[in-house]
Every structure is written in C-alpha cells, then in structure tokens.
Amino acid sequence: METFIAACLAIIVLELSILVVIMIITLLKIKKAAQAVEVLTYRVDHQVASFGQAVRSGWLHLFSSVFNLAGRFLGKSS
C-alpha cells in the first residue's frame, strides 16, 4: 500500500511540474505577443498622427485658398 501511495505522489508531482513548465512557456509567449502588440500600437499611433496632421494641413490650405478667392471676388465687386 505504501508503494502505491508513493507512486501516486510521484505521478502527482510529475504532473504538477509539467503543468508549471507549460504555464511558464505560455506566459513567455503571452509576454512576447504583448510586446508585439505594443510595437504595433506605437506604429499605428504614429500613422494616425501623421495622417491627422496631413488632413489638418490640407484643410487649412483649402480654407485659406477659399478665403483668398472669396476675398478677391468680394474685393472686386465692391
């Protein structure tokens, strides 16, 4: 009976150690994926910021052109 209990305890210890190793490997993979997402987030943030700046400068240029044209037309008709 003692041999059976010792064998069961050995199997339980072996299973737990395998589960700990699997958990560590999984956590390392999750860390690597999180770092990849962080890099991707920085890149997307940079692209959005540059796109927003381009749109803002484009709108500003468009509005200044429209105001210049309106000023010319209103200035000539007066």
N, C-alpha and C positions, 0 to 999 in steps of 0.2 A: 504494500500500500504506500509506503514511503517513496518507493521508486516511482510510482505512478504520479504522486503529488509533485515530486521533484521534476519529472518530465513535463508535467503541465505548467509548472512555474517557468521552466526553461523555454517552453514554447511561447508563453505569455511575454516573457522578457524579450525574446527574439522578435515577436510581432510588434511590440511597442518600439523597439529600436528601429525596425524597418519603417514604422509609421513616422517616427521622429525624423529620419533621413528624408522621407518623402515630403514631409512638411517643410523642412529646410530648403529642399530643392524647389518646391512650389513657391515659397516666399522669395527666393532669389529670382525666380522667373517673374514674379509679380513686381519686384523692385525694378528689374530691367525694363519691363513693359511700362511702368510708371515713368521712368526716366525718358523713354522714347516718346511718351505722350507729352511730357513736359517740353521736350525739344520741339515737337510738332506744334504745341501751343504757342511757343515763342515765335516760331516761323509764321504761323497764321496771324498772330498779333501784329507782327511786322508788316505782313502783306496788307492787312486791313488798314493799318495806319497809313501806309504809303498810298493805298487806294483812296482813302478818305482825304488825304492831303491833295491828291491829284484832282479829285472831284471838287474839293473846295476851291482850289486854284482855278479850275476850269469854270466853275460857276462865277467866281469873282471876275474872271476875264470876260465872261459872257455878259455879266451885268454892267461892267464898265464899258464894254462896247455898245450895249443897248443905250446906256445913259449918254454916251458921247454922240451916238446917232440922234437920239431924241433931242439933245441939246443943240445939235446942228440944225435939225429941222425946225425946232421951236425958235431958234435964233434967227433963221432966215425968214420965217413967216411973220415975225414981229415987226 
